[in-house]
Amino acid sequence: MGRTLSGSVTNPWTFNANLMDLYPTLIDKFLTADGFLSKKVMPDYLHPNEAGYKIWAEAIEPKVAELMDEKPKI
């Protein structure tokens, strides 16, 4: 179990399940217009580089903010 800033116990499975909603749209962010993975964001076709992590952060930030009851910063 996780804890909130106030110290109350949270359910980590709920948080993780909500983040799983991001994966279908997240994967599309890394693909080129013709559906291929670009070396510009994943040079080894597995691990994102700085540009890939920027795409990832921008893609998940609104959902993470929603789950944390915060306003998106990006």
N, C-alpha and C positions, 0 to 999 in steps of 0.2 A: 504494500500500500504506500502511496505517496502522501505528502503533506502539503497543504496550502501554506501561504505566508502566515495565515492566522493560526496555523498549527493543527487545523482540523484534518482528519484523514480523508483522502480522496481515493477514487477507484481508478487505478492506472489503466485498467482494461477499457474503460469508457473512453478515456483520452486517446489511447492507441487505436481503438476502433474508429474514432472520428478522424484521426490522421490517415487511416487506411483509405478513407474516401478520397484523398488527394492523389493517390497513385495513378489512376487512369489518366488524369489530366496532367500530372507531373511528367510522365513519360513522354507525352506529346511535345512538351517544351524542349526536349533535347533532340528531337528529330528534325531533319531538313524538310523542305516542302514536299519532296518525293518520298518521305517516310524512312530515310536512312539516318543512322546515328552519325553525327559529325565529329571528326577528330578535333575540331575547333573547341569543343566543350568536353570531350572525353578522349584524350589522345591515345589511350590504350583500349578504348571501347568498353571500359569497365569503371574507371575511377574519374570523377569530374576534376577538371582543373579549376583555376580561379574563376574563369568565365562560367563554367558549369555550376559551380557553387553559388554564383550570383544568380543564375537562372533559378536554381533550386530554392534559394532563400526568398526571392521575389514571388515564386509560385506558392510557397507554403505560408508565408507571413500572414496573409489575411485570415486563413483558417486557424493558425496558431493563436493569433490575436483574439479571434472569436472564442476559441476554447478557453483562453485565459481571461476572458471578459475585458479585453483591452481594445483600444483603437489601433488599427494597422499603422505602422511607422513608415512603411514604404509607399 
